[in-house]
Amino acid sequence: MARLQHILFPYDFSTQGQHTVPFVRALASRLGARVTLLSVVPPWFEHMAPSMVPELPANQDLDALRRALQARTEQAFRDELSGLSVFRIAEAGDPAIRIADYAEDHDVDLIMMPTHGLGTFRSLLVGSVTSKVLHDSRRAVWTAAHAETQTAQHLPRTIMCAAGGGEGTGALLQFAADLSTRVGASLKVLQVVGPVSDWPGLESERRLQEQVREEASTAMAAAMAAAGVVAPCRTVVGKIADVTAEQARQDQADLVVIGRGAVAEPFGRLRSHALGIIQRAPCPVLSV
């Protein structure tokens, strides 16, 4: 079951962060989840030129900056998040570490963040920070579309689950199915099979590729049946990130649900596939 009762929203006062707020509100409202709004002053912030940080006092130490940021955070999105249970806090330290640690220490179910912070605290939520949170945190992470503007429905109407067919596929399918039911969205399942040959023009290689695709499709059907998930499913051959993004566009998906895979491995599936999907998808991605 998709246990999503506590949402952590790291906010850096950027435009991209502001674009994330309607998604946080929509999901928290529908699921009855409480929200923690977390802002972080990074250790290098006090050395920045005052002209780069006009919103906070210049020439202050980290603790003074944290207190000033806490005051601003207390007033953030009072109207936009009204009616929800919201706790606001500012901390100092490495942003990615603070986000991941807070999520672990406070029983957070879902972290919701943009892929880039483009505002005053632009060092807070740049790609490297998002990547590190995805890599280090064991919590589910929702990331906004990697774009200047967000066009997906705030509460998803169509969810696409991109499942790889390996270990954990059943749990991923169940998570996506449960979330779809709870938010009232339709669910579609996508399985992407990588090319087995560099010579797709050869008849023998095409037959081999089709055999692999059919075997993968059969295995996915069995996994869905075992998980008790009923949804349309397609098995497509191609590069995982590219195919997933294109299928999301074709299906007009508002959310893509994926598994992060072996996040503890330095060059595991996270770096090779999950980040690629997040960067290319036309809509938010929820990775579990």
N, C-alpha and C positions, 0 to 999 in steps of 0.2 A: 504493500500500500504506500502511496506517496504521502508520507508524513511531512506536511509543510505547515507547521504551526508557528514558526519563528523565522522571520526574514531579516537578514542583515543587508543593509543598504549603505555601502561605503560611498561617501559623497565628498567631492572636492570643489564644489561651487563652480564647476565648469558648465558650459552649455550642454555638453554630452550628458553630464550628470543630471541636469534639469530635464532632458528628454527622457530619462529613465523613470522619472517620478510617476507618470501616468500608468506605466506598467506595474510598478510597485503597488500603487493604490488599487488597481484593478484586481491583481492577484490576491493581495492581502484581504481585500473586501470580500471577494468570492470565497476564499478559503477560511475566513475568520482568523487570520494569522496576525500576530503582533509584529511590529517592525522596530528594529534598532537602526537608527541613523548614526553612522560612525564617520567622523572626520579625523584625519591624521596629519599632524605637522611632522614632516620628515626632518631628520637631523641636519640636513644641509640647508634647510629653509632659512635659518637665521643669517646665513652668509650671502643670501641673494640681495641684489640691489633693491633699495626701497621702491624704485620706480616700477619694478616687476610685481610688487606685492602691495599695492596701495590700500587694499582692504584691511590690512593688519598693521599694527604699530611697527615702526622701524627700530632697528638697534635693540631688540629685545632678546633675552635668552629663550630657550625652548619652552621652559615652563610658563613664562609670561605669554609667549605666543599661544601655547595650548589653552591658557585661560581665556585669552582673547577669542580664540577660535571656538571655545565652548560657548561663549556668549552669543556668537553668531550662529552656531549650530542650534542653540535653543530656539532661535526664531525661524529657522529654515522650514519652509513648506507647512506653516501653521494652517493655512487655508486648504492647500492641496491635499493634505493628509488628515484633515479634520474628520472626526468620527472613528478613527482607528486608534488602537493602542500603540503609541509611539514613544520610544525612549531615545533620547539624544545624548551623545557623548563624544568628546574630543580627546584624542590621545596623541602622544609624541613618540616617534620611533620610525623604523623602517615600515613603510605602508603595507607592503605585501605580508610581512611577518605579523604586523598588528592585526590585519584583517583575518588571516588564517588562524592566529592564536585566539582572537576574540570568538570566532565561529566555533572553535573547539571547546573553549572554556565556558561558553554560555549556551551550549546546546542549540546552536543555530541549525535549522534544517535546510535553508537555501540562502545563498549569497547572490544578490542581484547587483550587477555593475556594468557600466559601459566598457568597451574594449579600449578606449582612450579617454583621458582627461585633457581637455583642450583649453582650460581656463586658467585662473590665477594659480592654482596648485597643480600645474600641469605635470609635475613629477609624481603625483600621487597615483593616477590611474592611466599611465601609458601602457603600451603593449607589454613591456617587460614585467610590469607589476601584475597585470591580468594573467599573463602566462605563469608567473610564479605562484599566484593564488590557485590557479587551476592545477598546477603540478603538486603543490604542497598540501592543499586542503583536501580532507576526506569528505567534505560536504558537497551537496549538489550546488552547481554554480550556473546561474543564468547570466548570459552576456548579450547585450544589445547588438543589433545588426552593426557590422563594421562600416558605418556610413555616417555622413554628416547629418542626415535626417532619418527619422524612423517612420516607416510606412505601414508596418504590420498592425493588426488590431491589438489594442492594449490587453484585452482578454481574448485569448486565441479561439478562433472558430474552427481552424483546421490545424491539427498537430501531425507532424510526420516523424515517426520513430525510425532512425537509421540504425539498424542492428547488424552486427557483424557475423552472428552465428556461432561465436565462440563461447567460452566460459562466461557466465553472467548474462547471457542473452535472455533467459527466461525472466530474471528479475528486472531487467531493463524493459522488456515488453510489458510486464505487469505494472511497472511504475508508469509507463506512458499511457497504458489503458486506464488506470485508475485516475490519473491526472485529467485525461480527456473527459472521463465521466463527470468528475467533480467540477470542471469548468464549463461543461456543456459543449465540448468540441468534438468534431469527427476525427477519427484516427486512421492514419495510413501508415503502412510499414514498408520500408525500403531496405533491401539488402544489395550491397554492391560487391561484385566479385571482380578481383583484379585480373588483368589480362594474363594469360598463361604463356603467351608467345610474342616474339617480336616480328613474327611473319604471319599476320592475320589474313594475308591474301591467299595463302595456301589452303587448299580444300581440307587437307588432313588436320591443319591447325585450327580451322574453323570448327570442324567436327569435335576436336578435343575441347575447344573453348565451350561449345554448346553442351557437351557432356558435363563439364565442370559446373556450368551454370545450372543445369537441370538437377544435378546432385545437391548443389547448395540450396536450390529452391525447395527440394523435397525435405531436406534437413530443417529448413526454416519453418516449413509447414508443420513439421512434427514438433518443433520447439514452441510454436504458437499454440498448438493443440494442448501440449503438456502444461503450458502456462495459463490455459483457459482464456486466451485472447482471440477474439474474432474481429478481423479487420482486413481490408484489401491489402494485398502484399505483392510487391514486384521485386524481381531479382534482375539486376542490370549489370552489365559488364563495363568496366571503365576505371578511371582513376577515382578513388574514393571521395576526395574533397570536391572535385569538379562535378562528378555525377550527383552527389548529394545536393550541392547548391543548385544545379540545374533542375533536378526533380522538385526541389522546394519551390522554385520559381513556377514550374509548370503546374504544380498543385496549389499554388497560391497559399502556401503554408504560412501560418502566423508564428509557428514555433517548431523548431527541430529539436528532438530529444535524442541524445547520443550517450554512449558510455565512454568514459575517458580511458579505459583500458589500464595498462600497467603503468600507472603514474609514477611509481617509484623508480622505474628504469630510466636512466639518463637519456636514452634515445629510443624510448618505447613508443607505443601507439599515440600517446598524447601529442608529442611533437610532430609525428609524421602524418597524423590524420585529424585529430580533434582541433588543433589550432588552425589547420587548413580549412576545415569546415566552418569554423567560427569566422575566419577572415573572408570567406567567399559567400556564405549564406545570405540571402536577401532579407532574412528575418532573424529574430533572436534565437539563440541556441541554449538549451538547457542540458548540461552535461552532468551525468551522475556516475 
